[in-house]
Amino acid sequence: MSWFPGAYETTFGRFLTKICEPVLAPFRKIIPPIGGVLDLSPIIAFFAIRMATFGLQYLVYNYLLPLFF
């Protein structure tokens, strides 16, 4: 949302903020915005969620599924 000026003031922007802020807040504490304007925390959060997803899939496929088959 920081990439699009005025996006926070729209109804859709407020809706996305309400949903995404609990996920992005920890990343914003660690990674400050570049130049005070460009927020990269959504990109970092996306990669962290993807890595967690891949790790969970690895555990399920290699350790849990063989127990049942």
C-alpha positions in Angstrom: 0.0 0.0 0.0 2.9 2.4 0.6 3.8 2.0 -3.1 0.5 3.7 -4.1 -0.1 7.2 -2.7 -3.6 7.7 -1.2 -4.3 3.9 -1.1 -4.7 3.9 2.7 -7.7 6.2 2.6 -9.9 4.0 0.4 -12.3 1.4 1.8 -10.3 -1.4 0.2 -7.1 0.0 1.7 -8.5 0.1 5.2 -9.8 -3.5 4.7 -6.4 -4.7 3.6 -4.6 -2.9 6.4 -6.9 -4.6 9.0 -6.1 -8.0 7.5 -2.4 -7.6 6.8 -1.2 -5.5 9.6 -1.0 -8.4 12.2 1.3 -10.3 9.8 3.4 -7.3 8.7 3.9 -5.6 12.0 6.7 -7.9 13.2 8.6 -7.5 9.9 8.2 -3.7 10.1 9.8 -3.7 13.5 12.9 -5.4 12.0 13.1 -3.8 8.6 12.6 0.0 8.4 11.2 1.6 5.3 13.8 2.6 2.7 14.0 6.4 2.6 11.1 6.5 5.0 8.7 5.8 2.1 9.3 2.4 0.5 8.1 -0.5 2.7 9.7 -3.8 1.8 8.2 -5.8 4.7 5.4 -7.3 2.5 8.1 -8.9 0.2 10.0 -10.2 3.2 6.8 -11.5 4.8 5.9 -13.3 1.6 9.2 -15.1 1.4 9.1 -16.0 5.1 5.6 -17.5 4.7 6.7 -19.4 1.5 9.7 -20.8 3.4 7.5 -21.9 6.3 5.1 -23.5 3.8 7.9 -25.4 2.1 9.2 -26.6 5.4 5.8 -27.8 6.5 5.3 -29.6 3.2 8.7 -31.3 3.6 7.9 -32.5 7.1 4.4 -33.8 6.1 5.6 -35.6 3.0 8.8 -37.1 4.5 7.8 -37.9 8.0 4.0 -38.0 8.4 2.8 -39.6 5.2 5.1 -42.7 5.5 3.5 -43.4 8.9 0.1 -44.0 7.2 1.3 -45.7 4.0 
